[in-house]
């Protein structure tokens, strides 16, 4: 009927890394406790800037170029939902939702 007889070899490469770039950043960035009353602790091995904003996008606490572990005092903030935006020196950004009780 059909006289086609061809074979083709296809090679597929699979990477062992199954995480997205954001998941890799978040694995290096720890923020705890969440929710918090007095302080949030930010722990990260890379240099970064951070800004904590309220649900309206208004900056409440912003700091530059920290690495290792940093404690952010939040006793003067109203209870509610905030977002911690961390920008790393390689321009990758991670945003974490925080709850202040």
PANUGU-68967 format. One record per atom (N, C-alpha, C, O): residue in three letters; atom name; x, y negated, z negated. Coordinates in steps of 0.05 Angstrom, whole numbers, plus 5000, padded with zeros to 4 digits. Each point is the difference from the previous one (the first is absolute). Example, Ala and Ser with C-alpha at 12.3 -4.5 7.8 and 13.67 -1.06 7.14 Angstrom:
<sites>
{ALA; N; {5264; 5114; 4844}}
{ALA; CA; {4982; 4976; 5000}}
{ALA; C; {5018; 4976; 5000}}
{ALA; O; {5021; 5000; 4987}}
{SER; N; {4972; 4979; 5027}}
{SER; CA; {5016; 4976; 4999}}
{SER; C; {4985; 4978; 4986}}
{SER; O; {5010; 4978; 4996}}
</sites>
This chain:
<sites>
{UNK; N; {5017; 5024; 5000}}
{UNK; CA; {4983; 4976; 5000}}
{UNK; C; {5018; 4975; 5000}}
{UNK; O; {5000; 4986; 5020}}
{UNK; N; {5014; 5009; 4958}}
{UNK; CA; {5018; 4977; 4998}}
{UNK; C; {5028; 5011; 4998}}
{UNK; O; {5006; 5017; 4983}}
{UNK; N; {5012; 4973; 5034}}
{UNK; CA; {5027; 5011; 5000}}
{UNK; C; {5020; 4983; 4983}}
{UNK; O; {5024; 5002; 5005}}
{UNK; N; {4966; 4983; 4976}}
{UNK; CA; {5018; 4984; 4982}}
{UNK; C; {5013; 5019; 4980}}
{UNK; O; {4986; 5016; 4987}}
{UNK; N; {5039; 4981; 5010}}
{UNK; CA; {5015; 5015; 4980}}
{UNK; C; {5024; 4983; 4991}}
{UNK; O; {5022; 5003; 5010}}
{UNK; N; {4973; 4980; 4971}}
{UNK; CA; {5021; 4982; 4990}}
{UNK; C; {5000; 5002; 4970}}
{UNK; O; {4980; 5004; 4987}}
{UNK; N; {5043; 4992; 5002}}
{UNK; CA; {5003; 5000; 4971}}
{UNK; C; {5015; 4974; 4992}}
{UNK; O; {5018; 4991; 5014}}
{UNK; N; {4975; 4999; 4963}}
{UNK; CA; {5013; 4976; 4991}}
{UNK; C; {5004; 5003; 4970}}
{UNK; O; {4982; 5008; 4985}}
{UNK; N; {5042; 4985; 5006}}
{UNK; CA; {5006; 5002; 4971}}
{UNK; C; {4998; 4972; 4988}}
{UNK; O; {5011; 4981; 5011}}
{UNK; N; {4974; 5017; 4968}}
{UNK; CA; {4996; 4975; 4986}}
{UNK; C; {5012; 5002; 4972}}
{UNK; O; {4994; 5020; 4986}}
{UNK; N; {5022; 4961; 5006}}
{UNK; CA; {5012; 5000; 4974}}
{UNK; C; {4987; 4978; 4983}}
{UNK; O; {4997; 4977; 5009}}
{UNK; N; {4994; 5030; 4967}}
{UNK; CA; {4987; 4982; 4982}}
{UNK; C; {5018; 4997; 4975}}
{UNK; O; {5006; 5020; 4987}}
{UNK; N; {5001; 4956; 5007}}
{UNK; CA; {5016; 4995; 4975}}
{UNK; C; {4982; 4990; 4979}}
{UNK; O; {4983; 4983; 5004}}
{UNK; N; {5020; 5029; 4972}}
{UNK; CA; {4983; 4992; 4977}}
{UNK; C; {5018; 4990; 4978}}
{UNK; O; {5020; 5013; 4993}}
{UNK; N; {4973; 4964; 4997}}
{UNK; CA; {5015; 4988; 4978}}
{UNK; C; {4990; 5010; 4973}}
{UNK; O; {4975; 5004; 4997}}
{UNK; N; {5042; 5001; 4984}}
{UNK; CA; {4992; 5009; 4974}}
{UNK; C; {4987; 4978; 4984}}
{UNK; O; {4985; 5005; 4981}}
{UNK; N; {5020; 4970; 5027}}
{UNK; CA; {4988; 4977; 4986}}
{UNK; C; {4971; 4996; 5009}}
{UNK; O; {4996; 4993; 5024}}
{UNK; N; {4985; 5010; 4958}}
{UNK; CA; {4972; 4997; 5008}}
{UNK; C; {4988; 4976; 4987}}
{UNK; O; {4975; 4996; 5002}}
{UNK; N; {5041; 4987; 4986}}
{UNK; CA; {4989; 4976; 4987}}
{UNK; C; {5001; 4976; 5018}}
{UNK; O; {5018; 4998; 5017}}
{UNK; N; {4963; 4984; 4980}}
{UNK; CA; {5001; 4975; 5015}}
{UNK; C; {5020; 4982; 4988}}
{UNK; O; {5008; 5004; 4977}}
{UNK; N; {5001; 4975; 5037}}
{UNK; CA; {5019; 4981; 4988}}
{UNK; C; {4990; 4988; 4974}}
{UNK; O; {5015; 4995; 4982}}
{UNK; N; {4958; 4999; 5017}}
{UNK; CA; {4989; 4989; 4976}}
{UNK; C; {5002; 5019; 4976}}
{UNK; O; {5005; 4992; 4978}}
{UNK; N; {4991; 5034; 5027}}
{UNK; CA; {5002; 5020; 4979}}
{UNK; C; {5029; 5002; 4990}}
{UNK; O; {5004; 5004; 4976}}
{UNK; N; {5015; 4993; 5042}}
{UNK; CA; {5028; 5001; 4992}}
{UNK; C; {5006; 4976; 4983}}
{UNK; O; {5014; 5002; 4979}}
{UNK; N; {4977; 4974; 5028}}
{UNK; CA; {5004; 4976; 4984}}
{UNK; C; {4987; 5004; 4973}}
{UNK; O; {5013; 4995; 4979}}
{UNK; N; {4962; 5014; 5020}}
{UNK; CA; {4986; 5003; 4975}}
{UNK; C; {5013; 5021; 4982}}
{UNK; O; {4998; 4999; 4975}}
{UNK; N; {5016; 5020; 5037}}
{UNK; CA; {5015; 5020; 4984}}
{UNK; C; {5023; 4987; 4985}}
{UNK; O; {5008; 5010; 4979}}
{UNK; N; {5003; 4969; 5033}}
{UNK; CA; {5022; 4986; 4987}}
{UNK; C; {4990; 4979; 4980}}
{UNK; O; {5016; 4990; 4984}}
{UNK; N; {4959; 5002; 5018}}
{UNK; CA; {4989; 4978; 4984}}
{UNK; C; {4980; 5012; 4980}}
{UNK; O; {4980; 5013; 5008}}
{UNK; N; {5025; 4982; 4966}}
{UNK; CA; {4982; 5009; 4979}}
{UNK; C; {4989; 4976; 4985}}
{UNK; O; {5016; 4982; 4993}}
{UNK; N; {4958; 5017; 5003}}
{UNK; CA; {4988; 4979; 4984}}
{UNK; C; {4982; 5013; 4979}}
{UNK; O; {4983; 5016; 5007}}
{UNK; N; {5022; 4977; 4968}}
{UNK; CA; {4986; 5013; 4978}}
{UNK; C; {5000; 4982; 4976}}
{UNK; O; {5017; 4982; 4999}}
{UNK; N; {4965; 5021; 4982}}
{UNK; CA; {4975; 5016; 5001}}
{UNK; C; {4980; 4986; 5018}}
{UNK; O; {5002; 4976; 5004}}
{UNK; N; {4979; 5039; 5005}}
{UNK; CA; {4979; 4988; 5017}}
{UNK; C; {4974; 5015; 4994}}
{UNK; O; {4998; 5023; 5009}}
{UNK; N; {4984; 4965; 4977}}
{UNK; CA; {4997; 4972; 4992}}
{UNK; C; {5019; 4993; 4977}}
{UNK; O; {5010; 5017; 4986}}
{UNK; N; {4993; 4956; 5010}}
{UNK; CA; {5017; 4990; 4979}}
{UNK; C; {4987; 4977; 4985}}
{UNK; O; {4981; 4988; 5011}}
{UNK; N; {5028; 5007; 4965}}
{UNK; CA; {4989; 4978; 4984}}
{UNK; C; {5020; 4977; 4998}}
{UNK; O; {4993; 4977; 5004}}
{UNK; N; {5033; 5030; 4989}}
{UNK; CA; {5020; 4979; 4996}}
{UNK; C; {5021; 4999; 5021}}
{UNK; O; {5009; 4978; 5008}}
{UNK; N; {5001; 5045; 5002}}
{UNK; CA; {5022; 5000; 5019}}
{UNK; C; {4997; 5022; 5021}}
{UNK; O; {4988; 5021; 4994}}
{UNK; N; {5022; 4973; 5029}}
{UNK; CA; {5004; 5021; 5021}}
{UNK; C; {5030; 5003; 5002}}
{UNK; O; {5015; 4980; 4999}}
{UNK; N; {4995; 5044; 5005}}
{UNK; CA; {5028; 5005; 5005}}
{UNK; C; {5003; 5007; 5029}}
{UNK; O; {4986; 5019; 5010}}
{UNK; N; {5032; 4967; 5004}}
{UNK; CA; {5006; 5007; 5028}}
{UNK; C; {5028; 5012; 5000}}
{UNK; O; {5019; 4989; 4990}}
{UNK; N; {4983; 5035; 5022}}
{UNK; CA; {5025; 5014; 5002}}
{UNK; C; {5006; 5007; 5029}}
{UNK; O; {4984; 5012; 5014}}
{UNK; N; {5039; 4979; 4996}}
{UNK; CA; {5007; 5004; 5028}}
{UNK; C; {5030; 5000; 5003}}
{UNK; O; {5014; 4984; 4987}}
{UNK; N; {4996; 5033; 5030}}
{UNK; CA; {5029; 5002; 5004}}
{UNK; C; {5010; 4979; 5021}}
{UNK; O; {5024; 4996; 5003}}
{UNK; N; {4958; 4992; 5012}}
{UNK; CA; {5007; 4981; 5021}}
{UNK; C; {4994; 4971; 4991}}
{UNK; O; {4984; 4996; 4982}}
{UNK; N; {5029; 4985; 5031}}
{UNK; CA; {4995; 4972; 4994}}
{UNK; C; {4973; 4993; 5013}}
{UNK; O; {4993; 5009; 5022}}
{UNK; N; {4991; 4974; 4964}}
{UNK; CA; {4974; 4992; 5011}}
{UNK; C; {4991; 4974; 4988}}
{UNK; O; {5010; 4992; 4979}}
{UNK; N; {4971; 4996; 5034}}
{UNK; CA; {4985; 4977; 4990}}
{UNK; C; {4972; 5010; 4993}}
{UNK; O; {4991; 5019; 5014}}
{UNK; N; {4996; 4970; 4966}}
{UNK; CA; {4973; 5009; 4995}}
{UNK; C; {4982; 4975; 4994}}
{UNK; O; {5010; 4980; 4991}}
{UNK; N; {4965; 5024; 5015}}
{UNK; CA; {4980; 4980; 4994}}
{UNK; C; {4975; 5014; 4991}}
{UNK; O; {4990; 5017; 5015}}
{UNK; N; {4999; 4976; 4962}}
{UNK; CA; {4975; 5011; 4991}}
{UNK; C; {4978; 4980; 5006}}
{UNK; O; {5002; 4977; 4991}}
{UNK; N; {4978; 5031; 5024}}
{UNK; CA; {4978; 4982; 5008}}
{UNK; C; {4974; 5011; 4989}}
{UNK; O; {4997; 5024; 4996}}
{UNK; N; {4983; 4957; 5000}}
{UNK; CA; {4974; 5009; 4991}}
{UNK; C; {4984; 5009; 5025}}
{UNK; O; {5010; 5000; 5022}}
{UNK; N; {4964; 5007; 4974}}
{UNK; CA; {4984; 5010; 5022}}
{UNK; C; {4994; 4979; 5021}}
{UNK; O; {4990; 5006; 5021}}
{UNK; N; {5015; 4969; 4972}}
{UNK; CA; {4996; 4978; 5020}}
{UNK; C; {5026; 4993; 5015}}
{UNK; O; {5000; 4982; 5017}}
{UNK; N; {5021; 5033; 4977}}
{UNK; CA; {5026; 4996; 5013}}
{UNK; C; {5016; 4977; 4988}}
{UNK; O; {5020; 4992; 5012}}
{UNK; N; {4972; 4998; 4965}}
{UNK; CA; {5014; 4979; 4987}}
{UNK; C; {5024; 5011; 4985}}
{UNK; O; {4997; 5018; 4983}}
{UNK; N; {5028; 4973; 5022}}
{UNK; CA; {5023; 5010; 4986}}
{UNK; C; {4999; 4993; 4970}}
{UNK; O; {4993; 4977; 4993}}
{UNK; N; {5012; 5042; 4991}}
{UNK; CA; {5000; 4996; 4971}}
{UNK; C; {5028; 5003; 4988}}
{UNK; O; {5007; 4984; 4982}}
{UNK; N; {5008; 5035; 5026}}
{UNK; CA; {5028; 5004; 4991}}
{UNK; C; {5017; 5008; 5024}}
{UNK; O; {4993; 5020; 5013}}
{UNK; N; {5028; 4966; 4993}}
{UNK; CA; {5018; 5006; 5022}}
{UNK; C; {5029; 4998; 4991}}
{UNK; O; {5007; 4981; 4986}}
{UNK; N; {5009; 5038; 5021}}
{UNK; CA; {5029; 5000; 4993}}
{UNK; C; {5016; 5010; 5024}}
{UNK; O; {4989; 5013; 5018}}
{UNK; N; {5036; 4981; 4982}}
{UNK; CA; {5018; 5007; 5023}}
{UNK; C; {5022; 5019; 4991}}
{UNK; O; {5011; 4998; 4979}}
{UNK; N; {4996; 5020; 5039}}
{UNK; CA; {5024; 5016; 5001}}
{UNK; C; {5006; 5015; 4974}}
{UNK; O; {5021; 4995; 4987}}
{UNK; N; {4962; 5023; 5005}}
{UNK; CA; {5006; 5017; 4977}}
{UNK; C; {5005; 5028; 5010}}
{UNK; O; {4991; 5008; 5021}}
{UNK; N; {5024; 5007; 4963}}
{UNK; CA; {5003; 5028; 5005}}
{UNK; C; {5002; 5013; 4972}}
{UNK; O; {5001; 4987; 4980}}
{UNK; N; {4998; 5039; 5020}}
{UNK; CA; {5000; 5016; 4976}}
{UNK; C; {4972; 4997; 4986}}
{UNK; O; {4980; 5007; 5013}}
{UNK; N; {5019; 4985; 4962}}
{UNK; CA; {4974; 4999; 4986}}
{UNK; C; {4995; 4972; 4990}}
{UNK; O; {5018; 4987; 4989}}
{UNK; N; {4957; 5004; 5015}}
{UNK; CA; {4993; 4973; 4992}}
{UNK; C; {4972; 5001; 4987}}
{UNK; O; {4982; 5013; 5010}}
{UNK; N; {5015; 4973; 4967}}
{UNK; CA; {4975; 4999; 4986}}
{UNK; C; {4986; 4974; 5006}}
{UNK; O; {5012; 4978; 4997}}
{UNK; N; {4963; 5023; 5012}}
{UNK; CA; {4984; 4977; 5007}}
{UNK; C; {4979; 4996; 4979}}
{UNK; O; {4982; 5016; 4996}}
{UNK; N; {5020; 4962; 4989}}
{UNK; CA; {4980; 4993; 4980}}
{UNK; C; {4975; 4990; 5012}}
{UNK; O; {5001; 4981; 5017}}
{UNK; N; {4976; 5030; 4976}}
{UNK; CA; {4974; 4992; 5012}}
{UNK; C; {4980; 4992; 4979}}
{UNK; O; {4976; 4999; 5005}}
{UNK; N; {5033; 4994; 4970}}
{UNK; CA; {4981; 4993; 4979}}
{UNK; C; {4985; 4975; 5007}}
{UNK; O; {4977; 4996; 4990}}
{UNK; N; {5035; 4986; 5026}}
{UNK; CA; {4986; 4975; 5007}}
{UNK; C; {4981; 5002; 5024}}
{UNK; O; {4987; 4981; 5007}}
{UNK; N; {5012; 5043; 5005}}
{UNK; CA; {4981; 5004; 5022}}
{UNK; C; {4973; 5009; 4990}}
{UNK; O; {4998; 5015; 4980}}
{UNK; N; {4981; 4977; 5034}}
{UNK; CA; {4973; 5009; 4994}}
{UNK; C; {4998; 5030; 5007}}
{UNK; O; {5013; 5009; 5019}}
{UNK; N; {4971; 5006; 4965}}
{UNK; CA; {4995; 5028; 5008}}
{UNK; C; {4988; 5002; 5028}}
{UNK; O; {4984; 4983; 5007}}
{UNK; N; {5025; 5037; 5008}}
{UNK; CA; {4989; 5003; 5027}}
{UNK; C; {5019; 5016; 5018}}
{UNK; O; {5018; 5013; 4991}}
{UNK; N; {4976; 4985; 5035}}
{UNK; CA; {5016; 5015; 5020}}
{UNK; C; {5020; 4981; 5013}}
{UNK; O; {4993; 4977; 5007}}
{UNK; N; {5031; 5032; 4995}}
{UNK; CA; {5022; 4985; 5013}}
{UNK; C; {5014; 5017; 5020}}
{UNK; O; {4997; 5025; 4999}}
{UNK; N; {5018; 4963; 5019}}
{UNK; CA; {5015; 5015; 5020}}
{UNK; C; {5029; 4992; 4997}}
{UNK; O; {5006; 4976; 5000}}
{UNK; N; {5012; 5043; 4998}}
{UNK; CA; {5028; 4995; 4998}}
{UNK; C; {5012; 5005; 5028}}
{UNK; O; {5000; 5023; 5010}}
{UNK; N; {5010; 4956; 5002}}
{UNK; CA; {5012; 5002; 5027}}
{UNK; C; {5030; 4999; 4996}}
{UNK; O; {5011; 4980; 4991}}
{UNK; N; {5003; 5042; 5017}}
{UNK; CA; {5029; 5001; 4998}}
{UNK; C; {5011; 5000; 5029}}
{UNK; O; {4993; 5017; 5016}}
{UNK; N; {5025; 4964; 4989}}
{UNK; CA; {5014; 4999; 5026}}
{UNK; C; {5029; 5007; 4995}}
{UNK; O; {5014; 4987; 4984}}
{UNK; N; {4996; 5033; 5031}}
{UNK; CA; {5027; 5009; 4997}}
{UNK; C; {5019; 4985; 5019}}
{UNK; O; {4990; 4987; 5019}}
{UNK; N; {5036; 5015; 4976}}
{UNK; CA; {5019; 4985; 5017}}
{UNK; C; {5000; 5010; 5029}}
{UNK; O; {5009; 4985; 5017}}
{UNK; N; {4981; 5038; 4988}}
{UNK; CA; {4997; 5010; 5028}}
{UNK; C; {4973; 4992; 5012}}
{UNK; O; {4993; 5009; 5022}}
{UNK; N; {4993; 4972; 4965}}
{UNK; CA; {4974; 4989; 5008}}
{UNK; C; {4977; 5019; 4999}}
{UNK; O; {4978; 4993; 5010}}
{UNK; N; {5025; 5030; 4979}}
{UNK; CA; {4977; 5018; 4996}}
{UNK; C; {4985; 4989; 4976}}
{UNK; O; {5011; 4990; 4981}}
{UNK; N; {4962; 5014; 5020}}
{UNK; CA; {4983; 4989; 4979}}
{UNK; C; {4983; 5023; 4988}}
{UNK; O; {4990; 5017; 5015}}
{UNK; N; {5007; 4982; 4959}}
{UNK; CA; {4982; 5019; 4986}}
{UNK; C; {4981; 4984; 4983}}
{UNK; O; {5008; 4981; 4986}}
{UNK; N; {4967; 5027; 5014}}
{UNK; CA; {4979; 4986; 4984}}
{UNK; C; {4988; 5021; 4982}}
{UNK; O; {4991; 5021; 5009}}
{UNK; N; {5008; 4972; 4965}}
{UNK; CA; {4989; 5019; 4980}}
{UNK; C; {4977; 4985; 4985}}
{UNK; O; {5004; 4978; 4991}}
{UNK; N; {4974; 5035; 5006}}
{UNK; CA; {4977; 4989; 4984}}
{UNK; C; {5006; 5005; 4971}}
{UNK; O; {5006; 5022; 4991}}
{UNK; N; {4991; 4956; 4993}}
{UNK; CA; {5005; 5001; 4971}}
{UNK; C; {4975; 4991; 4986}}
{UNK; O; {4985; 4983; 5009}}
{UNK; N; {5010; 5028; 4967}}
{UNK; CA; {4977; 4993; 4984}}
{UNK; C; {5011; 4989; 4974}}
{UNK; O; {5015; 5013; 4986}}
{UNK; N; {4976; 4962; 5007}}
{UNK; CA; {5008; 4988; 4975}}
{UNK; C; {4976; 5001; 4982}}
{UNK; O; {4979; 4988; 5006}}
{UNK; N; {5023; 5026; 4971}}
{UNK; CA; {4978; 5001; 4980}}
{UNK; C; {5002; 4977; 4981}}
{UNK; O; {4983; 4998; 4982}}
</sites>
